[in-house]
Amino acid sequence: MAETTYSIVSYGRMLADRTRLEPYARALEALVRPGSVVLDIGTGTGFFALLAARLGARKVYGIDPTDLIRTARELAAENGVADRVEFIQDVSTRVSLPEPADVIVSDLRGILPPLQGIVATLADARARLLAPGGALVPRADVLMAAPLEAAALWEDVAGPGEVMGITLRAARRTAVNQWLRDVFEPGQMLGEAREWARMDYRTATTPDVAGGAEWTAARGGTAHGLGVWFRAELADGIGFDTGPGNTSIYQTAFFPFPEPVALAAGDRVRAELQARLLGGEYLWSWNTTLERAGGPPLSFRQSTFFASPPSLDRLRKRADAFVPRLGEDGRIAAFVLSRMDGGATTGQIAREVMERFPGRFEGWEAALARVGTFSEQFAE
């Protein structure tokens, strides 16, 4: 499973985020000992790897699939630790180390921790690359939520209900099944922050996350959705919170309700949230019940599935009874992969694919680019 990748600009922003960086540094300071072996998964420009070396680690391995690994090597030389830090350009699930790591550090999250293959990556690292009794940083992420007032953001998500006499309610019903990130203040919360799930990377084996929480409205207001964020547990007593009032690069996720709901102090809100990994992407659902003294209870059932439902043709092609046959793009891919047997250069394959599929490429350079993409992805 591929690790999450970021650009050089993204890493720069992450290093400028003191809310995130300083707790990570304290955690490494608490765990790295002279003689330690440290593994940094998704190392990027190598900052945590270099920090571990500065803290006295005997050997540090940094793994990242991107070309940023070259920058990491340059930084190791600049900081005088190149003799103790080894960078490997690959994903960690394909790497074996000559010795187990005493500490494995990573930050593979997005806005929320359920992202692509984070659980599978850390479970593999825990089983194969971590020494008995070794430490994972982070060791857990606690998922938090609270009902929020966010009128302007809800309007941005839902869009207008009518424009020039044309109703857009169907589009609005679809739009409110997507979530997005934003920054919120504690004063926008209508109830206390509650834990709804916990991802413990020391034991987790499944990527799916599910749980629930309940709130009593602390004051009157209008609930527009749920704010969802996480509290990172890095080491004993060391972590950070990405919720309302914090300025972390992660910000906070906003899961809108289908409609704004007026709440009075004492009204109750219950929510069940779930994130299921399907086809490499997370499908989110959030089911909410609001019990109000001033009106009947409301129940909402929402999912990112409804934000972009697949077409009937796509569903047909996924059915177990469907008999697939390659289209021309598939035949091009199959031909290129069949020629990647160690007997031809990418240039030769590009010329052959042009001859076999005339008219599909503007020129040899375009064919070479297509072959190069396959080579980069699949060649050893």
N, C-alpha and C positions, 0 to 999 in steps of 0.2 A: 504494500500500500504506500503510495507516494506521500511524502511529507508535504505540509503546507509550504508554499514558496512565496517570497515577498521580493519586491524590487529594492534597489539600493536606497531609493527615497523613502520607502516604507521602513527600512531598518534605521535610517537616520531619524525618522519620527519616533520610532520605538526607543532609541537611545536617548532622545530628548525628553522622554516621559519619565520624570522622576518618581511618580506614583508607582510605576512598575519597576523601574531599574533599581532603585535603592533597596526595596525588600529582597529582590533577587540577589543583590550583592551581599546583603546581610546573611541570607540563607547560605550562600556559598562560603562566606567567612566562617559560619558556624559549623559547616560540614567538611570542608576541605582541610586535610591535615598534611604535614610534610610527608611525602611518600605516597600520597593518594594518586589513584588513577581516576581520571574524570572523563566522561563522555558528554559532548554537547551535540544534541540531535537538532537538526535545523539550524546549524550554527550561523548561516548567513555570512556576515562580515567577521564573525569569530569573536565577538566581544566577550561572551561568557567564557569561552575557551581561554582567551588571553587573561581574563581576570583570575580564572582557576590557576593558571600557571603562576601569576603574580602572588597568589596566596600560598604557594609552596607545593603544588601538585608535582609529583615526579613525572607523570606522563599525562598528556591531554589529547584526546581525539575529538576532532570536530567533523561532523558529517553534514553535507548539504548537497542536494542534486543540482544546484544552479551554478552558473559561472562566477557567482560572487565568491566562490572558494578561492579564486585567484587573488581577490582583494584581501581575503582573510590571511593568506600566506604572506602577502606583502606587509600587512599590519603586524603579523607575528615577528617578521624580521625587524621592522621598525622598533618594536618594543623589546627586542632582545630575548625573545623566548622561542625562537624558531627551532631550537635544538630539543625542546620538550613538547612542542605542539605539532601534531600531525593532522593535516586536513585531508579528508577523503570525499571526492565528488561522487555521490551516489545517494540512494535512500538507505536508511539504517537497516531495513528488513533484508537487504541483500549483502550486508557487511558482516564479516566475522572479525573479531578483535583477537590479537595474540594473548590478551589477558583481560580478565573481567574488570569492570569499572566499579569503583567504590561509590561514586556519585554520578548519576545521570541527570543532566539539566536539559530542559527544553522549554520552548514556548511555541506550541503549535496551534494555538487558538485563533479564532476570529473574534467577532464581536462577542460571541458566546462560545463556551468550550466545545459543545457538540459540533465538530467541524471535520468533515471528510474522514480520514483514517486515524485520528489522534489516539483513540482507544486501542486499535489494533497495533499501531506503531509502538505505543508504550508497553502494551502487553508482551509484544515480541521482545522488546528491549529488556524488560523485566525478567523474562524467562531465559534469554540467551546471553545477554551482555552485562547484566548486573551481578556483582559479587554477592554471596550470601551475607545478609545483614546490611547490604548497601542501601543508599538513600536515593529516592526519586525527588526531583525538584521540578515542578510542583508535586506534592504527594496527593493532593485532592483539590477539586474545585466544587464549591457549594453554590448551587443555583438558587437565586433569590427572586422574589417578585413582590409587587404591590400595585393596587389600583391607582391610576394617575388621572389628574386633570391635564389635558393637553389639547385644547380646542384647536389651535392653529395647526398643529401637526395632524390632527385627525382630519381636518378639512383638506390638507395637502394629500393625505393618503386616499381618502374617499373620493375626492373630486366633487364637482358640482352635481346636484341632483337634477338640474334643468338648465339649459342654455338656449335662449331665443325660442322658447316655447317647446323645445325638444327635450323630452324626459330622458334621463340617463341613469335611472335607478338600477337597471340590470348591470351596467358597468360599475356602479358603486357597490353592488352586492358582491361583485367579483373582487374589486380593489381592496376591500376590507379584509381579505383573506391573505394578505401579505404583511410581513413585518419589516421594520426598518430601524435604523439607529438614529439616536439623537442624544442631546444632553439635557438632563432634567435637574431641577432643584428640589430639595427635600420638601419645600412648601407645596409642591404639586402632588405629593402623596396623600391619599385619602385614608390610608391605613398603614400600620407598621410593616416594615419589611419582614417577609416570611420565607423560610427555606422550603422549597418544594422538591428538590432532588439533590443528590450528592454523587459526584463522580470521584471515586477513590481509585487512583491510578495504581495503588499497591495491590489491588485485588481485582479490578474491573477486567472483564473478558468480553462483554457485549457492548456494542456501540450505542444501543438504544437507551434512551433516558425517559423516564416517566415519573410523575408524582403529582401532588396537589397541595393546595394551601387554602386557608380560610381567613377572612379579615372581617373585622367590625369597623364600620366607618367611624373615624375619630371626629369627624365634623361633616357638616353639610357641604355639598359641592356636586359637580357634574363629572362622572367617571367616563373617560373616553377610551380607556383600554388598560392594559397591564404593562407596567415597566418590568423588564426581566434583565437580570445581570448576574454576575458571579462574584464570590469571595474566594480568592486564591489562598490556599494553605501551602506554603512553601517549605517550612520547617517549624519546629516547636516555637509557637508564639510569634511567628513571622509570616506575614501575608499582606494582601491588599484587597481593597473593595472597589468595584467599578460602578457602583450604583449612584443614585442621585446625589449631587453635591460633590462628586469627584470629577477630576479633570483627566482621567486616564485616557490613553489613546483608544481604548476599547469602546468607550462611551456606554450607552445603555440601549437595549433593544426595546422597541415599542410594538406591542401586539394590540391592534385596535379592536374595539367592539364594533358590531355592525351599525350601532347608533349610539349617540351620547345618552347616558342614563343619569337622571337626577337622583342623588342619594341624600338622605338625612342622617344625622349622627345616630349611630346604633343600627343602621341597616347593615345587612350581611352580604358578603361577596365570597363565593366559592369558585375555585378554578381547578381544572385538571389539565395538565400540560404534558405533551409527549413529543419526543423527537425520535424518528425512526430513520435509520440509514438505509436508503434504497437507491441502488444504482450509482453509488458514490456521492449522492447528495442527501441532505437531511430533509425529510418531510415532517413539518411541524403541524401540530393540532393543538388548539386551546378551546376547551369547553367550559363555559362560565354560567353560573346561576347567581342572580342578584335577587335577594329577598328584601322587599321594601315595605315599610310600615304604611306608606302613602299610596300603595298600589299593588297590583298582582305581581308575583315573581316573574322574572324574565330569564329565559334560558337561551344561550347562544351556542352554536356548534360551528366552529371555524377551522379551516385547514389551509395550508399553502397549496394543497392539491387543487382547491377550488380557484386559486388565483391564476393558475395556468393549466386547466384541465386538458389532458391529451385528446387529440382528435380521434374520431372513430377509426381512421386508417391506422394511426399509431397503435391503438389498442388491438386492432385486428392482427397486426404484425407481431404482437407480443403474446397472442393466445397460443396455448399449448398445441392446438390442432392446426395452426397455420403451417404451411409448407413453404419455407423461404427459398428464393432463388436470387442469386446475385444480380444486381443491376450493373451498369457499366462502371460506376465508381467502385463497386465491390470487386469487379473483375480486374480493374486496374490495381487495386490494393493487393488482390490475391497474386497477380502476376509479379508485382514488385517483390512481395515477400518470398515468392517461390524462387526468385533469382538471387536472393540474399543468402546464398549457400557457400560463400567463401570463394566463388570462382569468377566473379565479375566485379569491376569497380562500379561506383555509383554513376560515373559518367557513361559507362557502357550500358548499364541498366536504363538510364534516362533515354539513350538513343533507341534502345529496343522497345521501350514502352511507347515512344513516339511513333515508331513504325507499326506497332501492333494496334494502336488506338489513334489513327490519324485524325487530325482536326480537334483533338481534345486539349492540345497545348499550343500556346502562342509561339513557342520556340523551345530550343534545347534548354535554355536557362529555366523556363517554367517547369519543364519535366524534371530537370535536375533538382529544383527546389522541392518538388513533390517526393522524389526518391530520397532526398536528403532528410526530409521530415520523418519518413519511415526508418531510415538508417539511424537517425538520432534516437528514435523511440525504441527500436527493437534490436539494433545490432549490438553485439558484444564488444 
